[in-house]
Amino acid sequence: MKLSVVIAAHNEETLLPAQLAALQAQTHDGDWDVIVADNRSTDATARIVTDLAAEWPRLRLVAAMERAERSYAWNTALAASDADAFVFTDADDIVAPGWVAAAAAGLSDASMITGPLDLDTLNPPELAASRGLSMRKPVGHFEGLFPVVYGNNFGMTREALDQVGPFTEGAFPVDDMEVSLRAHRAGIAIVGCPDLVVQYRYRSDLGSLWRQGFGYGRGRCRLARSLIDAGEPRPPRVAGWKSWLRLVAATPSVVTAGGRARWVWILANRLGQVRGSFENRLLYV
């Protein structure tokens, strides 16, 4: 089985080298390569990849220049690959030792896999504690309705890709949940691989946290609308009531950096779902 590691990269000259170094240090003996899709970068991202590719034949660059979006970049990389299976990670994170071997082993037995995220290695303690701990589990879930992959740490076989189709452009940042829903509908099991670990780097500035959290909240409403339209079980209308309570409880902690990060993250998610509820004509807050 040939395996392609797929990375979408937009202006990642600062953090991409660490990810590529971690991949270059992998010891898997099977047939595998690394494809970086340069997604409209205006910095040195492309040069960093091409310079390293001259020394490391496993690595290659493809241009994904029509629009800046992860799903589009993923689809561009997939079109350039002749692999039998694919494993995805992000340019600003770092794969753990043994990650490629774990992906190859997992995809030899399952059609779609994901694995836990290490929240501690790349984040200060106060930032690592600013969100829930569910991402430490090998598989995520959408409101208990269907399993989901983590977008910076998942894989699928070419056969599974043919079943679910290409990634849906415009679905970011819930493109990983959206493809998981399509896999669920196709009867494809998502298998958790405990040894498939990625060190997840949280956004640290409040503006980035806000935009990411708001996008997640808004995007989850699109998924809820998809479930409703298909006549499938939908999330409870007030599924986020505990988060609203956590928001109130977290308010006094905004005097600390970690407290502010947690408060902004929760508020952004909550208001994103309010906005998404209006846009998708449903109540899901």
C-alpha positions in Angstrom: 0.0 0.0 0.0 1.3 3.4 -1.0 0.5 6.2 1.5 0.5 10.0 0.8 0.7 12.5 3.6 -1.3 15.5 2.6 -0.7 19.0 4.0 -2.4 22.2 2.9 -0.2 25.2 3.6 -1.0 28.9 3.4 1.8 31.3 4.5 3.3 28.8 6.9 7.0 29.7 6.4 7.5 30.0 10.2 5.9 26.8 11.4 6.0 24.4 8.4 9.7 23.6 8.8 9.1 21.9 12.2 6.3 19.8 10.7 8.4 18.7 7.8 11.3 17.9 10.1 9.0 15.7 12.1 7.9 13.9 9.0 11.4 13.5 7.7 12.3 11.8 11.0 9.6 9.1 10.6 11.0 5.6 10.3 8.2 3.8 8.3 9.7 1.4 5.8 6.7 1.2 3.5 6.0 3.2 0.3 5.0 6.7 1.2 5.4 10.4 0.2 4.5 13.8 1.4 2.5 16.3 -0.7 2.3 19.9 0.4 -0.4 21.9 -1.4 0.8 25.5 -1.5 -2.5 27.3 -1.0 -1.9 30.8 -2.4 1.1 31.5 -0.1 2.8 34.9 -0.5 5.7 34.1 1.8 8.5 31.6 1.5 6.4 28.5 2.0 6.9 27.2 -1.5 10.6 27.8 -1.5 11.0 26.0 1.8 9.3 22.9 0.4 11.2 22.9 -2.9 14.5 23.4 -1.2 13.9 20.4 1.1 12.5 18.3 -1.7 15.8 18.6 -3.5 17.4 16.7 -0.6 14.4 14.5 0.3 12.8 12.8 -2.6 9.7 11.8 -0.6 8.5 15.4 -0.6 6.9 17.4 -3.4 5.0 20.6 -3.8 1.7 21.1 -5.7 0.2 24.5 -6.5 -3.3 25.2 -5.2 -3.6 28.8 -6.2 -7.2 29.4 -7.4 -8.6 30.1 -3.9 -7.4 30.0 -0.3 -9.3 27.2 1.3 -8.2 23.9 3.0 -10.7 21.6 1.2 -9.7 23.0 -2.2 -6.0 22.5 -1.4 -6.7 18.9 -0.1 -8.6 18.1 -3.3 -5.7 19.5 -5.4 -3.2 17.4 -3.6 -5.3 14.3 -3.9 -5.6 14.8 -7.7 -1.8 14.8 -7.9 -1.4 11.6 -5.9 -1.3 8.0 -7.1 -1.4 6.6 -3.6 -3.8 3.9 -2.3 -4.4 5.7 1.0 -4.0 9.2 2.4 -3.4 10.7 5.8 -3.9 14.4 6.5 -2.3 16.8 8.9 -1.8 20.6 9.2 1.2 22.7 8.4 1.3 24.4 11.8 1.1 21.2 13.9 3.7 18.5 14.5 3.2 14.7 14.0 4.5 12.5 16.8 7.1 9.8 16.3 5.7 6.7 14.7 2.8 8.7 13.1 3.3 7.5 9.5 3.7 3.9 10.6 0.6 4.1 12.7 -1.4 5.6 9.8 -0.2 2.8 7.4 -1.1 0.1 10.0 -4.5 1.7 10.7 -5.4 2.1 7.0 -4.4 -1.5 6.3 -7.3 -2.6 8.5 -9.8 0.3 8.3 -11.2 2.6 5.6 -11.1 5.8 7.7 -9.1 6.5 10.8 -8.3 9.3 13.2 -6.3 9.7 16.4 -5.9 11.7 19.6 -4.4 15.2 19.7 -1.6 16.1 22.1 -2.7 19.4 23.5 0.2 19.9 25.9 3.5 19.8 24.0 3.0 22.9 21.8 0.8 25.0 24.1 1.4 26.7 27.5 -0.6 25.1 30.3 -3.1 27.9 30.6 -3.8 27.8 26.8 -4.0 24.0 26.7 -6.6 24.1 29.5 -8.7 26.8 27.7 -10.9 24.2 25.9 -12.4 20.8 26.7 -10.4 17.6 26.7 -12.4 15.7 24.2 -9.7 15.9 21.5 -7.5 13.7 23.6 -9.8 10.8 22.7 -9.0 8.7 19.6 -12.3 9.6 17.9 -14.5 12.7 18.2 -18.3 12.9 18.0 -20.8 15.4 16.7 -23.4 15.8 19.6 -23.3 12.0 20.0 -25.0 11.6 16.6 -22.0 10.4 14.5 -18.3 10.0 14.9 -15.9 12.6 13.5 -12.3 12.8 12.5 -9.9 15.5 13.6 -9.1 17.6 10.6 -5.4 17.7 11.4 -5.1 14.0 12.1 -7.0 11.6 10.0 -6.7 9.2 7.0 -8.7 7.3 4.5 -8.2 4.8 1.8 -8.7 5.7 -1.9 -11.7 3.4 -1.9 -13.3 5.4 0.9 -12.5 8.6 -0.9 -14.3 7.3 -4.0 -17.3 6.5 -1.8 -17.6 9.9 0.0 -16.4 12.0 -2.9 -14.0 15.0 -2.8 -13.9 17.4 0.1 -16.7 20.0 0.1 -15.3 23.4 -0.7 -16.8 26.1 1.4 -17.3 23.9 4.4 -14.2 25.1 6.4 -13.7 25.0 9.4 -16.1 22.0 9.8 -14.9 20.3 6.6 -13.6 17.4 8.7 -17.0 17.0 10.4 -18.8 17.3 7.0 -16.8 14.5 5.4 -17.3 12.5 8.6 -21.1 12.9 8.1 -20.8 11.7 4.5 -18.8 8.7 5.7 -21.4 7.9 8.3 -24.1 8.0 5.7 -22.1 5.7 3.4 -21.7 3.2 6.2 -17.9 3.8 6.6 -16.7 3.3 10.2 -14.3 5.8 11.6 -11.7 3.9 13.6 -9.7 5.5 16.4 -6.0 4.7 16.4 -4.4 5.6 19.8 -0.9 5.6 18.3 -1.8 8.1 15.6 -0.9 11.3 17.5 -0.5 14.9 16.4 0.8 17.7 18.6 -1.9 20.4 18.1 -0.9 24.0 18.2 -3.6 26.3 19.5 -4.0 29.8 18.2 -2.8 32.1 20.9 -4.0 35.6 19.9 -7.5 36.5 20.8 -8.5 37.6 17.2 -7.6 34.2 15.8 -9.3 32.4 18.6 -12.5 34.4 18.0 -12.5 33.8 14.2 -11.9 30.1 14.6 -14.5 29.6 17.4 -17.1 31.7 15.6 -16.5 29.6 12.4 -16.9 26.4 14.3 -20.2 27.5 15.9 -21.6 28.7 12.6 -20.5 25.6 10.7 -22.0 23.2 13.2 -25.4 24.8 12.3 -24.9 23.9 8.7 -24.3 20.3 9.7 -27.5 20.4 11.9 -29.5 21.7 8.9 -28.1 18.9 6.7 -29.3 16.3 9.3 -32.7 17.9 9.5 -33.1 18.1 5.7 -32.2 14.4 5.5 -34.8 13.4 8.1 -32.1 12.2 10.4 -31.8 12.7 14.2 -30.8 16.3 14.9 -28.9 17.9 17.8 -31.0 19.1 20.8 -32.2 22.7 20.2 -30.4 23.9 23.3 -27.4 21.5 23.1 -25.1 24.2 24.2 -26.7 25.2 27.5 -23.8 23.9 29.5 -21.5 26.0 27.5 -23.6 29.1 28.2 -23.2 28.3 31.9 -19.5 27.8 31.5 -19.2 31.2 29.8 -20.8 32.9 32.8 -18.6 30.9 35.2 -15.5 31.8 33.2 -16.1 35.6 33.2 -14.1 36.3 36.4 -11.1 34.5 35.0 -10.6 37.0 32.1 -8.0 38.8 34.3 -5.6 36.0 33.3 -4.3 35.1 29.8 -5.7 31.6 30.0 -9.0 32.8 31.3 -9.4 35.3 28.5 -8.6 32.6 25.9 -11.2 30.3 27.4 -13.8 33.0 27.6 -13.3 34.3 24.1 -13.3 30.7 22.7 -16.6 29.8 24.4 -18.3 33.1 23.5 -17.2 32.9 19.9 -18.6 29.4 19.6 -21.9 30.4 21.2 -22.4 33.5 19.1 -21.3 31.5 16.0 -24.2 29.1 16.6 -26.6 31.9 17.2 -25.6 33.4 13.8 -25.7 29.9 12.2 -29.2 29.3 13.6 -30.5 32.4 11.9 -28.8 31.6 8.6 -30.0 28.0 8.5 -33.5 28.6 9.9 -33.2 26.4 13.0 -32.8 26.6 16.7 -29.5 25.1 17.8 -27.8 27.1 20.5 
